[in-house]
Each structure stands twice: as C-alpha cells, then as structure tokens.
Amino acid sequence: MELTALRRVGQGLITLKLSAEGEMRVVKSIQDVVRLWKEGPEGKIALVEDAGTTTLAPVLSKLAGVVCTSGALGSHLAIVTREFQIPALMGTKLETSESLDRRRVVIKPEEGTGGVLLVSD
C-alpha cells in the first residue's frame, strides 16, 4: 500500500536503525492482544503505554514494529525487539491527541538514537 503524505506525530528512542510500516493497533489490555492475534498481527505496529513484553509476548515476533510511550533502550521490551529484529520506538512522546488506531504509520530512524513516528494522511 502506498502511503500518502506523511506527518510526524511522535518521537522517541529507536531500538534498531530499521524502518517499519504498518497499520497501528493500540494495545491496552490482554483482550486487545487476543483481538490482534485473531485478526493476524502480521504487518501491524503495536502502540503500548508501558514496556509490556509479557502482554505482547503472544504476538511480538509477528509484529512489524512497536511504539511504546515509556521505557528506554535498556528496557526489556527494547532488548527483545532488537533480538527479534523488530523496529521499536521507546519512550515515545506523542505529539497528537488523535486516535492512531487502525491508521497507517511508519517508524523511521533518525540521527543517533532518535526515531520518529509518522502517520499517513
């Protein structure tokens, strides 16, 4: 799917110097993970509020990427995503109040350890 104009909606610490593109799924509970498992996690980017490796465990290896609003590069989730070669943004500061659920997004590395979250309009 070709993305239209991209706009920055967040920035954080990138775990790998790799980009990821996919459809965002907001994960706040085990029920959200079950729903994601049933619909197929492939090509999805999970947005989590805390470094919830245990919560994401059933789908983590199949995700295109992860965005976490807390944590750092030494967090367990950051370590596991690096091991699985899954791009992740940690400690992400979202710059929008709009819902990103089911939106096409891109995780893109920048200079140093920074990365940005872009959304397709």
N, C-alpha and C positions, 0 to 999 in steps of 0.2 A: 504494500500500500504506500503510495507516495504521500508524503506529508506536505501540507500547505504551509503557509508562513508560520515560522516557529517564534515563540515568545518565551523569554525567561520567566519562570515562576518560582525558582528556588536555587539555593547554592549550598554546598556542603563539602565534605571531605571525600574524595574519590578513592575507592579501595584498589582499583586497577586502572591502568591507562587504556581502557577499552570503552567504547560507546555501547549503548543498548537502546533499542527502540521497541516499543510495545504498547499494549493497552493497560492503563493503570487500574489496579484494584486496591481499594482501601481495605486493609485488614486490621480490624479492631478486636476480633474475638475468634474463638475456635470455630464458631458457626460460619464466619467469613472464610476460614481456611477450608472447611468442608465444602462450602459452595464453590470455592475456587478449584478444589480437587475435582468436583463433579463436572464443572464446565471445561476443565482442562487448563492447567497452569502454563502450558507452553505459550511463549510469546507474550506473557503478561509481566508487568512490573508491579511489585507489591509495595504499597505505602504503609509503613508501620510507625506507630508512635514511640515505641521503645524497642530496644535491641532484643526482639523476641525470637531468638533462634529456635527455642523449643516449640513455640507456637507455629512457626513456619516450616519446621522440620519435614512434615509430610509432602510439601510441595517445593521446597527450596531448590533442589537440584534441577528442577524443570523450568524455573522462572528465567525470564530474560534479564531481569535486574531487580534490585531492591533499593528503595528510598526509605531511610529511617530518620525521624526527626530528633533522635537523641543518639548517644553513643559517639565513639571516636574510632580512629584507625586501629586501636588495640582492643576494641570490643570483640566479644565472642562472635557476634554476627559478622563483623568485618573480616575476621580471621577465616571463618567458614566460607563466606562468599569468595574470598580470594582463593581458597583451596579448590572450590568448585569452578573457578574462573568465571564468576558471575559479577558483572559490574554493580557496584553499590555506592550510594551516597550516604554518608553517615553524618550525624549532627546537622541535618539539613534544615535550613531556615527557609520556610515557605514564604513567598512574597505575595501571596494571593489568598483571598478568603473564599474563592470559588471552589466548587467541588471538582476534584480531578478524577473521581471515579469514572471509569469507562471512557476516559479521554486518551487519545494517542499522545504519548510522551517520549522524550529522548533524554537519556542520561549521557552527558558529554564531559569528558575530562578537559581540564584547563591546565595552565602552567602550575608546576609544583604539585601540591597535594589537593588542589581545588577541583571542583566539578560543578556543573550546573544542571538543573532540571528544566527542560524546555517542553512546552505544550504546543500542539498543533491547533491553529485556529480554524 
